[in-house]
Amino acid sequence: MEDRVSHRANSIKPSPTLAVSARAAKLKAAGQDILSLSAGEPDFDTPDFIKNAAIEALNAGFTKYTAVSGTPGLRQAIADKFKRENGLEYSLDQILVSCGCKHSIYNLMQATLNPGDEVIIPAPYWVSYPDMAKLAGAEAVIIKTGISQEFKISPEQLRAAITDKTRMLVLNSPANPTGAYYSQDELAALGEVLIDYPHVLIASDDIYEHILWAEEAFHNIVNACPALYERTIVLNGVSKAYSMTGWRIGYAAGAKPIIEAMEKIQSQSTSNPTSIAQVATQAALEGDQTFVSQIRNIFQERHDLILEGLNNIQGIRCAPAGGTFYIFPNCKDIIEQSSQVQNDLQFAEYLLEEGNVAVVPGSAFGAPGYLRLSFACSMDHIREGLKRMEAAVNKLLG
């Protein structure tokens, strides 16, 4: 039956982060003591006031279809959030609610890209960006960065990558997998380049907006360069900041024609997001924000612990992250010194088999020689993971 599978499906690969989680779960089920540092979601429960809002909606019978674009109440809460927290003005018809931020990005690419278009994606990148562009018929143009430039592209790199075929730039700040954060000045410098290319849209993935401890407050490229307002689609959601990954609610805001096109795509796929999850999201955005600041502080403490621990392991060089709950150590020295592992894929497999620690190889994010570690887990979990990693590396390098 393989010949019945479409070329489209065969052209993309399954999520490597999910593959690592599945491999670790299989070993754990077989009785191995596997400690995972690969999780892509907060380890906290959703706050009770958010869950209670969903329970009340469920008991009230709010279980029917809603408008494809989302309930008016939720879209108003999103508009209020943008004005209150980001200084951005959007009308309700400029906002689309979807089944997670990932769904919002997928809708955007399906609605705006054509075969032959190019999408500029800085690397390291979130694993799904290139394949989503490919599913829309476009080509991903990768701008490589590294630890020496803090995993951020320069204006010169951006200008050199833009062609007549460029349709979109994807910006994720703070970023998965590196935790890198662009300052307002850095975004303004990129914006100055983009002003010269009016055919280029900007997808601003702000999903980690609130998990940020950089010295400067959060800014996206529209804040830094207001002239790009009409060409920027701001993408966000509640999965990370409110620990609502399973609720699957994301949203997009931008120019009305683009949002309308995204809504048409959504109307022929999922239709509306889950009704009770929309009520819960409205409660999250309108309610007490103490939880958001509390988990940010906890993630910063965990970051400081794992950063210090990684830099104490021989052969690992690790730069601090400005946000998210990921860190992205450089392991190239270990790979060069070892005769047993030849690349980051083999090193991650070695850590799983010999150290009983699950991590994600950097190649999955377009950055060979690195690993992504998640610190969405307890301090004790992190300490034990570091202990196992150090023992495994010492054994590997002798």
PLY file of the C-alpha trace (Angstrom):
ply
format ascii 1.0
element vertex 398
property float x
property float y
property float z
element edge 397
property int vertex1
property int vertex2
end_header
0.00 0.00 0.00
3.02 2.32 0.07
2.25 3.46 -3.47
-1.03 4.88 -2.16
0.80 7.39 0.07
1.04 10.86 -1.45
4.30 12.45 -2.55
3.41 15.25 -0.13
3.35 12.91 2.85
6.53 11.16 1.75
8.36 14.49 1.39
8.25 15.29 5.11
9.49 13.54 8.22
7.83 12.86 11.57
8.68 15.24 14.41
12.09 14.16 15.77
11.25 15.51 19.21
8.23 13.22 19.39
10.37 10.35 18.11
12.84 10.83 20.98
10.00 10.92 23.49
8.53 7.72 22.02
11.92 5.95 22.13
12.46 7.00 25.75
8.94 5.89 26.67
9.53 2.49 25.05
12.73 1.94 27.03
11.02 3.08 30.21
8.15 0.67 29.61
10.72 -2.09 29.20
11.95 -1.40 32.71
14.84 0.99 32.15
15.25 3.97 34.48
15.05 6.67 31.79
15.27 10.32 32.80
13.93 12.65 30.12
15.32 16.10 29.40
13.46 16.28 26.10
9.96 17.43 27.07
8.53 20.35 25.12
5.90 21.39 27.63
5.78 22.89 31.13
5.57 20.41 33.99
3.02 22.50 35.91
-0.71 21.85 36.02
-3.09 24.35 34.43
-4.21 26.86 37.10
-7.48 25.95 38.81
-9.33 29.12 37.80
-8.75 28.23 34.15
-9.89 24.63 34.60
-12.94 25.81 36.55
-13.96 28.10 33.69
-13.94 25.10 31.35
-15.90 22.98 33.83
-18.53 25.68 34.18
-18.80 25.99 30.40
-19.15 22.22 30.10
-21.86 22.08 32.75
-23.66 24.98 31.08
-23.82 23.03 27.83
-21.34 25.16 25.88
-20.40 22.16 23.74
-21.56 23.18 20.26
-19.82 24.66 17.24
-18.54 28.20 17.52
-17.57 30.58 14.74
-14.59 29.24 12.79
-12.52 32.24 13.87
-13.31 31.75 17.56
-15.86 33.17 19.97
-16.27 36.96 20.03
-15.44 36.94 23.74
-12.12 35.18 23.24
-11.14 37.30 20.25
-11.90 40.42 22.30
-9.73 39.06 25.13
-6.92 38.49 22.62
-7.31 42.02 21.20
-7.21 43.40 24.76
-4.10 41.34 25.49
-2.30 42.71 22.44
-3.18 46.29 23.38
-2.36 45.87 27.08
0.85 43.86 26.82
2.23 44.66 23.38
0.86 48.08 22.48
-0.67 46.65 19.28
-4.17 47.43 18.00
-6.20 44.75 16.23
-9.89 44.59 15.43
-11.74 41.31 15.94
-11.72 40.55 12.21
-7.91 40.70 12.33
-7.75 37.80 14.81
-8.09 34.06 14.20
-8.19 31.45 16.96
-6.84 28.02 16.03
-6.00 24.63 17.52
-2.65 25.67 18.93
0.06 28.06 17.78
1.38 25.29 15.52
-1.97 25.22 13.74
-1.85 29.01 13.37
1.55 28.80 11.66
0.34 26.00 9.41
-2.73 28.02 8.42
-0.53 31.02 7.66
1.80 29.11 5.37
-1.07 27.38 3.57
-2.82 30.72 3.08
0.15 32.76 1.80
2.70 30.46 0.13
2.75 29.08 -3.40
5.01 26.55 -5.15
8.37 28.15 -5.85
8.15 30.64 -2.99
11.00 30.84 -0.50
10.70 31.04 3.28
13.69 32.28 5.25
14.17 30.31 8.47
17.03 31.03 10.88
18.74 27.94 12.25
18.61 26.50 14.83
14.88 26.39 14.14
11.79 24.76 15.57
11.54 21.42 13.80
8.19 22.01 12.08
8.93 25.25 10.20
10.71 23.74 7.17
8.26 20.89 6.70
5.25 23.19 7.00
6.76 25.39 4.29
7.33 22.29 2.16
3.71 21.19 2.61
2.69 24.55 1.17
4.92 23.96 -1.86
7.57 26.45 -0.78
11.30 26.04 -0.22
12.95 26.68 3.12
16.02 28.91 2.90
18.07 28.33 6.04
20.29 31.01 7.59
22.77 29.25 9.85
23.85 30.71 13.17
25.87 29.36 16.05
26.91 29.86 19.63
29.43 32.56 18.61
26.62 34.85 17.43
24.22 33.85 20.19
22.07 31.92 17.68
20.74 35.15 16.11
20.89 36.20 12.48
22.52 39.47 11.48
21.03 42.12 9.17
23.76 41.25 6.66
22.79 37.59 6.65
19.13 38.49 6.20
19.78 40.82 3.28
21.96 38.24 1.56
19.23 35.59 1.86
16.38 37.63 0.34
15.59 37.06 -3.32
12.72 37.87 -5.65
11.21 34.52 -4.61
11.28 35.28 -0.88
7.76 35.37 0.47
8.22 35.05 4.23
10.67 35.37 7.12
10.00 33.33 10.26
11.16 34.91 13.52
10.87 33.08 16.84
11.96 35.04 19.92
12.53 33.77 22.56
13.41 30.77 20.45
12.97 27.04 20.54
15.47 25.31 20.75
18.10 27.84 21.88
16.30 30.26 24.21
17.85 33.10 22.19
16.08 36.46 22.41
16.32 39.40 20.01
16.54 42.79 21.68
14.49 45.71 20.41
17.57 47.19 18.75
18.40 43.89 17.06
14.85 43.58 15.75
14.90 47.20 14.56
18.09 46.45 12.58
16.39 43.49 10.90
13.36 45.66 10.30
15.47 48.22 8.45
16.43 45.48 6.01
12.88 44.23 5.59
11.55 47.70 4.82
13.48 47.51 1.55
11.65 44.33 0.51
7.87 44.95 0.58
7.12 41.52 -0.92
8.31 39.74 2.23
5.87 38.82 5.01
7.05 38.29 8.58
5.76 35.47 10.76
6.46 36.48 14.36
6.21 33.37 16.55
5.82 34.81 20.06
4.72 31.64 21.86
7.46 31.95 24.53
6.80 35.66 25.08
6.16 35.35 28.81
8.96 32.89 29.60
11.66 35.54 29.37
14.24 36.73 31.88
16.46 38.81 29.60
17.36 42.26 30.90
15.04 43.88 28.39
11.26 43.50 28.32
9.67 41.51 25.50
9.46 43.10 22.06
8.49 41.66 18.72
9.45 43.10 15.37
6.29 45.21 15.08
7.15 46.92 18.36
10.67 47.55 17.07
9.64 48.57 13.55
5.98 49.74 13.41
6.25 50.24 9.64
6.05 46.43 9.32
2.62 46.22 10.99
0.70 45.40 7.78
3.22 42.75 6.71
3.62 40.97 10.05
1.43 38.16 11.34
1.84 37.80 15.10
1.40 34.21 16.31
0.90 33.22 19.93
-1.05 30.94 22.24
-1.59 29.84 25.82
0.22 26.50 25.86
3.50 27.64 27.39
2.70 30.62 29.62
-0.40 29.04 31.20
0.70 25.38 31.01
-2.17 24.58 28.62
-0.42 22.45 26.00
-3.22 19.89 25.80
-5.96 22.51 25.47
-4.72 23.30 21.94
-5.49 26.99 21.58
-3.34 29.39 19.56
-4.09 32.60 17.77
-2.89 34.87 14.99
-3.30 38.59 14.37
-2.50 40.54 11.24
-3.81 42.20 8.12
-7.46 41.37 7.49
-6.99 39.79 4.00
-4.40 37.35 5.36
-6.47 36.46 8.41
-9.50 35.89 6.17
-7.45 33.57 3.94
-6.22 31.67 7.01
-9.81 31.35 8.22
-10.82 29.80 4.88
-8.06 27.22 5.22
-9.15 26.46 8.76
-12.81 26.19 7.77
-11.93 23.26 5.51
-9.76 21.46 8.04
-10.59 21.70 11.75
-13.30 24.36 11.63
-13.56 25.98 15.07
-11.24 25.18 18.01
-12.82 23.30 20.92
-15.55 25.38 22.51
-14.73 24.75 26.17
-10.99 25.27 25.54
-11.86 28.70 24.14
-13.69 29.59 27.35
-10.70 28.43 29.39
-8.36 30.54 27.25
-10.51 33.63 27.70
-10.34 33.08 31.45
-6.54 32.71 31.24
-6.09 35.96 29.34
-8.54 37.96 31.44
-7.70 36.50 34.85
-4.98 36.81 37.46
-1.54 36.67 35.83
0.40 35.69 38.97
0.93 32.15 37.68
2.75 33.48 34.60
5.33 35.41 36.61
5.74 32.56 39.10
6.64 29.94 36.51
8.95 32.38 34.73
10.94 32.81 37.95
11.05 29.04 38.47
12.26 28.46 34.91
15.00 31.04 35.40
16.23 29.23 38.52
16.25 25.95 36.64
18.06 27.58 33.73
20.82 28.85 35.97
21.27 25.39 37.50
21.42 23.50 34.21
23.66 26.12 32.55
26.26 25.84 35.30
26.06 22.06 35.34
26.48 21.68 31.58
29.49 23.99 31.48
31.13 21.82 34.15
31.00 18.74 31.90
34.14 18.24 29.86
33.73 18.89 26.15
30.49 20.89 26.48
30.19 24.62 25.84
26.88 26.23 26.64
25.65 29.80 26.22
22.97 31.21 28.53
19.40 31.37 27.26
17.30 34.51 27.54
14.03 32.64 27.88
11.97 29.49 27.13
12.66 26.26 29.01
15.33 24.96 26.64
19.10 25.17 26.51
21.30 24.27 23.56
24.81 23.08 24.46
27.58 22.71 21.90
28.95 19.15 22.01
31.29 19.28 19.01
34.42 18.84 21.13
33.05 15.58 22.54
32.21 14.30 19.07
35.67 15.20 17.77
37.45 13.57 20.71
35.40 10.37 20.75
35.92 7.38 18.49
32.57 5.92 19.54
30.19 8.68 18.44
30.52 10.44 15.09
27.73 13.01 15.31
25.08 14.48 17.59
22.57 11.78 16.64
24.90 9.06 17.86
25.80 11.10 20.94
22.12 11.48 21.88
21.64 7.74 21.36
24.70 7.06 23.53
23.33 9.23 26.33
20.03 7.36 26.13
21.57 3.89 26.08
24.53 4.41 28.42
23.39 7.31 30.59
19.63 6.66 30.62
19.09 10.32 29.74
16.84 11.39 26.85
17.85 14.54 24.95
17.17 15.75 21.40
20.01 15.94 18.85
20.68 19.37 17.42
20.46 18.06 13.85
16.69 17.94 14.31
16.81 21.74 14.56
19.24 22.30 11.70
22.27 22.55 14.01
24.52 19.47 13.96
26.88 19.12 16.90
24.45 20.47 19.48
21.84 19.00 21.82
18.55 20.42 23.04
17.81 19.91 26.70
14.55 20.87 28.36
14.42 22.08 31.94
10.65 21.78 32.18
11.19 19.49 35.14
12.13 19.68 38.82
15.48 20.83 40.17
16.14 17.31 41.48
15.36 15.91 38.03
17.84 18.35 36.48
20.55 17.51 39.01
20.15 13.79 38.39
20.16 14.33 34.62
23.38 16.34 34.82
24.96 13.68 37.04
24.11 10.95 34.54
25.32 13.00 31.59
28.63 13.80 33.26
29.23 10.14 34.13
28.39 9.04 30.59
30.68 11.67 29.03
33.54 10.81 31.37
33.16 7.16 30.40
33.06 8.08 26.71
36.15 10.27 26.80
38.06 8.20 29.33
0 1
1 2
2 3
3 4
4 5
5 6
6 7
7 8
8 9
9 10
10 11
11 12
12 13
13 14
14 15
15 16
16 17
17 18
18 19
19 20
20 21
21 22
22 23
23 24
24 25
25 26
26 27
27 28
28 29
29 30
30 31
31 32
32 33
33 34
34 35
35 36
36 37
37 38
38 39
39 40
40 41
41 42
42 43
43 44
44 45
45 46
46 47
47 48
48 49
49 50
50 51
51 52
52 53
53 54
54 55
55 56
56 57
57 58
58 59
59 60
60 61
61 62
62 63
63 64
64 65
65 66
66 67
67 68
68 69
69 70
70 71
71 72
72 73
73 74
74 75
75 76
76 77
77 78
78 79
79 80
80 81
81 82
82 83
83 84
84 85
85 86
86 87
87 88
88 89
89 90
90 91
91 92
92 93
93 94
94 95
95 96
96 97
97 98
98 99
99 100
100 101
101 102
102 103
103 104
104 105
105 106
106 107
107 108
108 109
109 110
110 111
111 112
112 113
113 114
114 115
115 116
116 117
117 118
118 119
119 120
120 121
121 122
122 123
123 124
124 125
125 126
126 127
127 128
128 129
129 130
130 131
131 132
132 133
133 134
134 135
135 136
136 137
137 138
138 139
139 140
140 141
141 142
142 143
143 144
144 145
145 146
146 147
147 148
148 149
149 150
150 151
151 152
152 153
153 154
154 155
155 156
156 157
157 158
158 159
159 160
160 161
161 162
162 163
163 164
164 165
165 166
166 167
167 168
168 169
169 170
170 171
171 172
172 173
173 174
174 175
175 176
176 177
177 178
178 179
179 180
180 181
181 182
182 183
183 184
184 185
185 186
186 187
187 188
188 189
189 190
190 191
191 192
192 193
193 194
194 195
195 196
196 197
197 198
198 199
199 200
200 201
201 202
202 203
203 204
204 205
205 206
206 207
207 208
208 209
209 210
210 211
211 212
212 213
213 214
214 215
215 216
216 217
217 218
218 219
219 220
220 221
221 222
222 223
223 224
224 225
225 226
226 227
227 228
228 229
229 230
230 231
231 232
232 233
233 234
234 235
235 236
236 237
237 238
238 239
239 240
240 241
241 242
242 243
243 244
244 245
245 246
246 247
247 248
248 249
249 250
250 251
251 252
252 253
253 254
254 255
255 256
256 257
257 258
258 259
259 260
260 261
261 262
262 263
263 264
264 265
265 266
266 267
267 268
268 269
269 270
270 271
271 272
272 273
273 274
274 275
275 276
276 277
277 278
278 279
279 280
280 281
281 282
282 283
283 284
284 285
285 286
286 287
287 288
288 289
289 290
290 291
291 292
292 293
293 294
294 295
295 296
296 297
297 298
298 299
299 300
300 301
301 302
302 303
303 304
304 305
305 306
306 307
307 308
308 309
309 310
310 311
311 312
312 313
313 314
314 315
315 316
316 317
317 318
318 319
319 320
320 321
321 322
322 323
323 324
324 325
325 326
326 327
327 328
328 329
329 330
330 331
331 332
332 333
333 334
334 335
335 336
336 337
337 338
338 339
339 340
340 341
341 342
342 343
343 344
344 345
345 346
346 347
347 348
348 349
349 350
350 351
351 352
352 353
353 354
354 355
355 356
356 357
357 358
358 359
359 360
360 361
361 362
362 363
363 364
364 365
365 366
366 367
367 368
368 369
369 370
370 371
371 372
372 373
373 374
374 375
375 376
376 377
377 378
378 379
379 380
380 381
381 382
382 383
383 384
384 385
385 386
386 387
387 388
388 389
389 390
390 391
391 392
392 393
393 394
394 395
395 396
396 397
